[in-house]
């Protein structure tokens, strides 16, 4: 993802900056999705594996990236509190 775009993106709700998910975070997220344990903020089940995503720097919300385009819709976010095996914030 373009660094300039990443520098201006933020959570549409909290205005917290975002950063790309690292490999371990993405693996943990996709493991939870495969186990059927992930819902969007709107309460809809997330069923498809995510290949790229952004996370708020406070480690609370994940937004998927599709074809290089961040999906920054509040209802499409994934709250990390539901992810029991998600790596802790650094």
N, C-alpha and C positions, 0 to 999 in steps of 0.2 A: 504494500500500500504506500502511496506517495506520502512522504514525510510532511510535506506542507499541508496536505489534507488532514493528516493525523493530528497535527498541531492545532488545528482549529475545531476539530470535532469534540463534542462533549455530550454527556447524557442529556436528553431533551427535558427530563424532569428535574434532576438535581443540579444540572450544569457542571457536574464533576467531569474532569478530563478522562479520556479513555486511552488505552494502550492495547496492542495486539495480545491475544492469548498466546502463551508460550506452549511448547509441545506437550509438557506434562499436564497443563491445565486443559488443553484441547482433548487429550486422551481421557482424562477424568470426566469431562463433560460428555464425550461420546460414549463412554462406558455407561454412564447414567441414562443417556438417551436409549441405548440398546436395551437396558434393563427396564425401560418404560417408566422411569422415575422423574421425568422432567416435564414441567408445564411452563408455558409462557406466563408473563405477568397477567394476561387476560384469562388465564386458566385453561388454555387449550393445550392438549398434549403435544410435545415436540417429538416427532417420530423419525425425522430424517437426520442422518449424520451431518455434522457441521465440519466443513473443511477449513474455515477461517472465521475468526470472530474477534471482537473487541470487548474489553472489560473495563469498567470504571476503575479509576485508580484507588477508590475506597473498597474495591473488591466486592461490590454488592450486586451489580447487574452486568449481564453479558448481552451483547448485540451481535447477531450473525452478520457475515459479509457474504454477499452472493455476487459472483462474477466480478469481484473487485469493488462492489458498491455496498457500503455499510447500510444496513437496514436499521435506522435509528428511530423507529416508531415506538413510543412508550409501551403499547400493548404487545409488541413483538419481543420485548426484552425477556431475559431469563434471569430470575433471581437466584443468586448463589446460595442462599440460606437452605434451599431444598436439596443441595448437593452434599451429601454426607461425606464423600471421599474426595472432595475438592481440595486442592492444595491451599494451605493458609496463605494469607497475604504476606508478602515479603517486607 
